[in-house]
């Protein structure tokens, strides 16, 4: 393995793009302040609005310099350097050779010093087997399918203006959703506690945008301290295309781990109310891919990893298109297309379709 320091590459964001972003930020701020004022009054609106906008600025800030660790062959590393010119700074690149022991020794020591790891998809399995903790860490991971590098490789799925619009919708929808659904949440928590022992809130590590780990919250729908091996085995078969439908769905049906109250909460999607807190915190979005479990993501190939370029969501194209009636490949295709073609109109269309999908319980179990 060889290491080469690459000259810093940096260009400022064009003034026109920055002006557009600032205009969209102002629009989102005005909408949020008006909605908060209508819900709570003018005085609380000022404080909540200022705090929320500051949080939005911090969570969506644009970084013009990033330290990138590139893992691939020499040609891939050179192409990454050219594609990243004017977008990000590459601090170091490592050409993978056949010495996996060297990979295990060098890569873990380098990862903490970088903002992002870029992996040639052809080396994805080797990196995952040699240094599995690189995936699901605090470092963003970008997997380039089959080493296909072009000018759009390092482009963010959403440009800065769209990120502000999406974050504004998330903050508004997440805050108001928690307030409106608080009585439902409290009743559901009491019902869960009466139905079975254990905490009514269930938390689990999931992978978010770029493979970053975060703590997801849900209402508990299963018995406490259950075994996830059966679920992970079925997910593995689903990813490999070997799973068979049960009652028309690619999902475990009549799972003995699910409680009576839990079955109702799942059919109505009420178990996902606590995830609104993840939305407010910026770990999730109202709309996006379903967040995978760590054990599930360990089975992803370089193509499936592309769905992690977007922040996970409460709802998304998979949820409004049939959910568990679709194959895993269908889900990946929908998530990748959503990130590629995102617009405020598409976001609203999915949000509008969500209540109908929830009420119909299509593809739910």
C-alpha positions in Angstrom: 0.0 0.0 0.0 1.3 3.4 -0.9 0.3 6.8 0.4 0.6 10.1 -1.5 -0.2 13.6 -0.3 -2.3 15.5 -2.8 -2.2 19.3 -3.3 -5.3 21.0 -1.7 -7.9 21.8 -4.3 -10.5 24.5 -3.4 -12.7 27.0 -5.2 -15.3 29.3 -3.7 -19.0 28.7 -4.2 -20.3 31.0 -7.0 -22.0 34.1 -5.8 -25.2 33.3 -7.7 -25.6 30.0 -6.0 -25.0 31.5 -2.6 -27.5 34.3 -3.2 -30.2 31.7 -4.2 -29.4 29.6 -1.1 -29.8 32.7 1.1 -33.1 33.6 -0.5 -34.4 30.0 0.1 -33.2 30.1 3.7 -35.0 33.3 4.3 -38.2 31.9 2.8 -38.0 28.8 5.0 -37.4 31.0 8.1 -40.4 33.1 7.3 -42.7 30.1 6.9 -41.4 28.5 10.1 -41.9 31.7 12.1 -45.4 32.2 10.8 -46.4 28.6 11.6 -44.9 28.8 15.1 -46.6 32.1 15.7 -50.0 30.6 14.7 -49.4 27.6 17.0 -47.9 29.2 20.1 -48.2 33.0 19.8 -45.8 35.7 18.8 -43.6 35.8 21.9 -42.7 32.0 22.0 -42.4 32.1 18.2 -39.5 34.5 18.3 -37.4 32.3 20.7 -38.3 29.0 19.1 -37.8 30.4 15.6 -34.4 31.8 16.4 -33.2 28.6 18.1 -34.6 26.4 15.3 -33.0 28.5 12.5 -29.7 28.4 14.3 -29.9 24.7 14.6 -30.8 24.4 10.9 -27.7 26.6 10.0 -25.5 24.4 12.1 -26.8 21.1 10.7 -26.7 22.1 7.1 -23.6 24.3 7.0 -21.6 24.1 3.8 -18.0 23.0 4.2 -15.7 24.1 1.4 -12.8 21.9 2.5 -13.0 18.2 3.4 -10.2 15.7 4.1 -10.9 12.6 2.1 -9.3 9.1 2.5 -9.5 7.4 -0.9 -9.3 3.6 -1.1 -8.8 2.0 -4.5 -6.3 1.2 -7.2 -3.9 3.8 -8.6 -6.2 4.8 -11.6 -9.2 5.2 -9.3 -7.3 7.4 -6.9 -6.1 9.6 -9.8 -9.6 10.0 -11.2 -11.0 10.8 -7.8 -8.4 13.6 -7.5 -9.5 15.0 -10.8 -13.2 14.7 -10.0 -12.8 16.4 -6.6 -11.0 19.4 -8.0 -12.9 22.5 -7.1 -15.2 20.7 -4.7 -13.2 19.2 -1.9 -9.6 18.8 -0.7 -8.0 15.3 -0.8 -5.6 15.0 2.1 -4.3 11.5 1.3 -4.9 8.5 -0.9 -4.0 4.9 -0.5 -3.7 2.4 -3.3 -4.8 -1.0 -2.1 -2.5 -3.9 -2.9 -2.8 -7.6 -2.0 -1.5 -7.3 1.5 -4.6 -7.3 3.7 -2.6 -7.2 6.9 -1.2 -3.8 5.7 -4.8 -2.6 5.1 -5.8 -3.6 8.6 -2.8 -1.7 10.0 -2.9 1.5 8.0 -6.5 2.2 7.2 -7.9 2.2 10.9 -5.1 4.7 11.9 -6.0 7.0 9.0 -9.8 7.0 9.2 -10.1 9.3 12.3 -8.1 12.0 10.6 -10.5 12.3 7.7 -14.0 13.6 7.1 -14.9 11.1 4.5 -13.8 7.7 3.2 -14.2 7.1 -0.6 -14.1 3.4 -1.6 -13.8 2.0 -5.1 -16.8 -0.3 -5.3 -14.6 -3.1 -6.7 -12.7 -3.1 -3.3 -15.8 -2.7 -1.1 -15.9 -6.4 0.1 -12.1 -6.3 0.9 -12.4 -3.1 2.9 -15.5 -4.4 4.7 -13.8 -7.7 5.6 -10.4 -6.2 6.5 -11.7 -3.2 8.5 -15.4 -3.7 9.2 -15.6 -0.9 11.8 -15.0 1.7 9.0 -18.6 1.2 8.0 -21.0 2.4 10.6 -18.5 4.7 12.3 -18.6 8.5 12.7 -16.9 9.0 9.3 -19.0 9.4 6.2 -18.5 6.7 3.6 -19.0 7.1 -0.1 -18.9 3.9 -2.2 -18.4 4.5 -5.9 -19.9 1.6 -7.9 -17.4 -0.3 -10.0 -15.0 2.6 -9.8 -17.1 4.8 -12.0 -15.8 8.3 -11.2 -17.1 11.4 -13.1 -17.8 15.1 -12.4 -20.9 14.3 -10.3 -19.3 11.8 -8.0 -18.7 14.3 -5.2 -21.8 16.4 -5.8 -24.1 16.4 -2.8 -27.4 14.7 -3.5 -29.0 18.1 -2.7 -27.5 21.4 -3.4 -27.2 23.9 -0.6 -30.6 25.6 -1.3 -32.5 22.4 -1.4 -30.8 21.2 1.8 -32.2 24.3 3.5 -35.7 23.8 2.1 -35.7 20.1 3.2 -34.3 20.9 6.6 -36.8 23.6 7.1 -39.7 21.2 6.3 -38.2 18.6 8.6 -38.0 21.1 11.5 -41.5 22.4 11.0 -43.1 19.0 10.4 -41.1 17.3 13.2 -41.9 19.9 15.8 -45.6 20.3 15.0 -45.9 16.5 14.6 -44.6 15.8 18.1 -46.9 18.4 19.6 -50.0 17.2 17.8 -49.3 13.5 18.3 -48.2 13.8 22.0 -51.5 12.6 23.4 -51.5 9.6 21.0 -47.9 8.8 22.0 -48.8 8.9 25.7 -51.8 6.6 25.3 -49.7 4.2 23.2 -47.0 4.1 25.8 -49.5 3.2 28.5 -51.0 0.5 26.4 -47.5 -1.0 25.7 -46.7 -1.0 29.4 -49.9 -2.8 30.3 -49.6 -5.3 27.5 -46.1 -6.5 28.2 -43.2 -5.8 30.6 -40.4 -3.5 29.5 -39.8 0.0 28.4 -42.4 1.4 26.0 -39.7 3.1 24.0 -37.3 1.0 21.9 -34.0 2.3 20.7 -31.6 0.8 18.3 -28.4 1.7 16.4 -29.1 2.4 12.7 -27.1 3.8 9.8 -27.9 7.2 8.5 -26.6 9.3 5.6 -23.1 8.3 4.5 -23.3 5.2 6.8 -23.0 7.3 10.0 -24.4 5.5 13.1 -27.2 7.1 15.1 -29.7 6.0 17.7 -33.2 5.5 16.4 -36.3 5.6 18.6 -39.6 3.7 18.2 -42.5 2.5 20.3 -41.8 -1.0 21.3 -43.8 -3.5 19.3 -42.0 -6.7 20.4 -41.3 -8.5 23.6 -38.3 -7.2 25.5 -34.9 -8.8 25.0 -35.9 -10.7 21.9 -33.6 -12.5 19.4 -33.1 -10.7 16.0 -31.5 -13.7 14.3 -34.7 -14.8 12.5 -35.3 -11.3 11.1 -31.7 -10.9 10.0 -31.7 -14.3 8.3 -34.8 -13.3 6.3 -33.3 -9.9 5.4 -30.2 -11.7 4.2 -32.4 -13.9 1.9 -34.3 -10.8 0.7 -31.1 -8.9 -0.2 -29.8 -12.0 -2.1 -33.1 -12.3 -3.9 -33.8 -15.7 -2.3 -36.7 -14.7 0.0 -40.2 -15.9 -0.7 -43.3 -13.8 -0.2 -45.5 -14.6 2.8 -49.1 -13.5 2.5 -48.0 -11.4 -0.5 -45.3 -9.6 1.4 -41.5 -9.8 1.6 -41.7 -9.7 5.4 -41.9 -12.1 8.3 -45.6 -12.7 9.0 -47.0 -13.9 12.3 -43.8 -13.1 14.0 -44.1 -14.5 17.6 -42.0 -11.7 19.0 -44.6 -9.1 18.2 -47.1 -8.2 21.0 -50.8 -7.7 20.5 -50.5 -3.9 20.9 -47.4 -4.0 18.8 -49.2 -5.6 15.9 -51.7 -2.7 15.9 -49.0 -0.1 16.2 -47.2 -1.6 13.2 -50.3 -1.7 11.0 -51.0 1.9 11.7 -47.3 3.0 11.7 -47.9 4.7 15.1 -44.8 2.9 16.4 -42.7 5.4 14.4 -44.0 8.6 16.2 -40.8 8.8 18.4 -38.7 9.1 15.2 -40.0 12.6 14.9 -37.5 13.4 17.6 -34.8 11.9 15.3 -36.1 14.3 12.6 -35.9 17.3 14.8 -32.3 16.3 15.8 -31.3 16.2 12.2 -30.5 12.4 12.2 -33.5 11.6 10.0 -35.8 13.4 7.6 -39.5 13.3 7.1 -38.9 11.7 3.7 -36.0 9.5 2.8 -34.8 5.8 2.6 -35.6 3.4 5.4 -32.7 3.4 7.9 -31.0 -0.1 7.9 -29.8 -2.0 10.9 -26.1 -2.5 11.3 -26.4 -6.2 10.6 -28.5 -5.5 7.5 -26.0 -3.0 6.1 -23.2 -5.5 6.5 -24.8 -7.5 3.7 -25.0 -4.5 1.3 -23.0 -4.5 -1.9 -21.6 -1.4 -3.5 -24.9 -0.7 -5.3 -27.1 -1.0 -2.3 -24.8 1.3 -0.3 -25.9 4.1 -2.7 -29.2 4.4 -0.9 -27.3 5.7 2.1 -26.3 8.9 0.3 -29.6 10.3 1.5 -30.7 11.0 5.1 -33.1 8.3 6.2 -36.8 9.2 6.5 -40.0 8.5 8.3 -41.6 7.9 4.9 -40.3 7.6 1.5 -40.8 6.3 -2.1 -40.7 2.7 -0.8 -43.3 3.3 1.9 -45.8 4.9 -0.5 -45.2 2.4 -3.3 -46.2 -0.8 -1.6 -43.5 -1.3 1.1 -43.1 -5.0 1.8 -44.8 -6.0 -1.5 -41.6 -4.8 -3.3 -38.3 -6.6 -3.6 -35.1 -5.3 -2.1 -33.8 -4.3 -5.6 -37.0 -2.3 -6.1 -36.4 -0.5 -2.9 -32.8 0.4 -3.8 -33.9 1.6 -7.2 -36.6 3.8 -5.7 -34.3 5.3 -3.1 -31.5 6.1 -5.6 -33.9 7.7 -8.0 -35.4 9.8 -5.1 -32.0 11.2 -4.3 -31.2 11.9 -7.9 -34.4 13.7 -8.8 -35.2 15.4 -5.5 -37.4 18.6 -5.6 -39.7 20.3 -3.1 -42.6 19.1 -5.2 -41.5 15.5 -5.0 -41.1 15.8 -1.3 -44.7 17.2 -0.9 -46.1 14.5 -3.2 -44.6 11.7 -1.0 -45.8 13.4 2.2 -49.3 13.8 0.7 -49.4 10.1 -0.3 -48.2 8.9 3.1 -51.5 9.1 5.0 -53.3 7.1 2.3 -50.6 4.4 2.4 -50.8 4.3 6.2 -54.6 4.0 6.3 -54.7 1.4 3.6 -51.9 -0.6 5.4 -50.7 -1.7 2.0 -47.5 -3.7 2.4 -47.6 -3.3 6.2 -47.5 -6.1 8.8 
